[in-house]
Amino acid sequence: MTSVSTELLFVLISLFFVSPLAEAIRVGDAIIALLLGVVSSIAGICVCLGASAQKRNERCDQMRLSRVS
């Protein structure tokens, strides 16, 4: 399973290779900016979901340990 940072790097490199084609069109810069914004927003949402899931798992683990004691 690949990590999120590896996938994000792959997407950014892919966008880097697409950008010369988009520059031929006047709206190419806007398209690239939009795609980068969408990708960074999705990555930010995934980071927030992962952080909240970790906190929830830590709380569940603490509750389990307190019940065992």
MOBELRA-V212863 format. One record per residue. RES is the residue in one letter. SS is DSSP state (alpha for helix, beta for strand, coil for the rest). PSI is psi in radians with two decimals (none if undefined). Layout:
res:RES ss:SS psi:PSI
res:RES ss:SS psi:PSI
This chain:
res:M ss:coil psi:2.28
res:T ss:coil psi:2.65
res:S ss:coil psi:2.88
res:V ss:alpha psi:-0.67
res:S ss:alpha psi:-0.62
res:T ss:alpha psi:-0.74
res:E ss:alpha psi:-0.69
res:L ss:alpha psi:-0.73
res:L ss:alpha psi:-0.73
res:F ss:alpha psi:-0.75
res:V ss:alpha psi:-0.75
res:L ss:alpha psi:-0.69
res:I ss:alpha psi:-0.69
res:S ss:alpha psi:-0.74
res:L ss:alpha psi:-0.58
res:F ss:alpha psi:-0.68
res:F ss:alpha psi:-0.42
res:V ss:alpha psi:-0.46
res:S ss:alpha psi:-0.64
res:P ss:alpha psi:-0.59
res:L ss:alpha psi:-0.66
res:A ss:alpha psi:-0.43
res:E ss:alpha psi:-0.36
res:A ss:coil psi:-0.38
res:I ss:coil psi:2.53
res:R ss:coil psi:-0.58
res:V ss:coil psi:0.17
res:G ss:alpha psi:-0.73
res:D ss:alpha psi:-0.67
res:A ss:alpha psi:-0.66
res:I ss:alpha psi:-0.80
res:I ss:alpha psi:-0.75
res:A ss:alpha psi:-0.70
res:L ss:alpha psi:-0.79
res:L ss:alpha psi:-0.74
res:L ss:alpha psi:-0.67
res:G ss:alpha psi:-0.74
res:V ss:alpha psi:-0.78
res:V ss:alpha psi:-0.77
res:S ss:alpha psi:-0.59
res:S ss:alpha psi:-0.76
res:I ss:alpha psi:-0.72
res:A ss:alpha psi:-0.71
res:G ss:alpha psi:-0.71
res:I ss:alpha psi:-0.73
res:C ss:alpha psi:-0.68
res:V ss:alpha psi:-0.77
res:C ss:alpha psi:-0.73
res:L ss:alpha psi:-0.71
res:G ss:alpha psi:-0.72
res:A ss:alpha psi:-0.74
res:S ss:alpha psi:-0.61
res:A ss:alpha psi:-0.68
res:Q ss:alpha psi:-0.76
res:K ss:alpha psi:-0.74
res:R ss:alpha psi:-0.73
res:N ss:alpha psi:-0.67
res:E ss:alpha psi:-0.72
res:R ss:alpha psi:-0.71
res:C ss:alpha psi:-0.70
res:D ss:alpha psi:-0.71
res:Q ss:alpha psi:-0.67
res:M ss:alpha psi:-0.70
res:R ss:alpha psi:-0.73
res:L ss:alpha psi:-0.65
res:S ss:alpha psi:-0.52
res:R ss:alpha psi:-0.59
res:V ss:alpha psi:-0.64
res:S ss:coil psi:none
